[in-house]
Amino acid sequence: MIKNKINMLIIWSLLLFFLAQALAWLQINGQFVWPWMKDHKIIISFIGVPISYLLMIATDFAYTGMDNKIWPGRFMAFAVGILVFTVFTNVFLGEGINSKVCISLALSAALLIIQIL
């Protein structure tokens, strides 16, 4: 049976996972969008500190929201990461969605839905 309502901690964890994954994509792949980032990798690497902090808070929220279980939060972070990667790669780099990516997206969405319901 579906949970009566989705815990607010789970919603916050998903939002923080999304923000952290978006920042991580920009940090790691921004060098292919903005050439100046390729020349300033050391400076850009410091963005990793707030990203790590966001991921720790999101993981804590997910852990607590999922009745002190760690696996659901890991799957949520993975699924959100795949979704963010797909959208950002399409928007910023123009890489389309082929059949393999489409199937992977569907599996990631299913993984996310299984964890939050």
Order of alpha helices (4+ residues) and beta strands (2+ residues): alpha-alpha-alpha-alpha-alpha-alpha
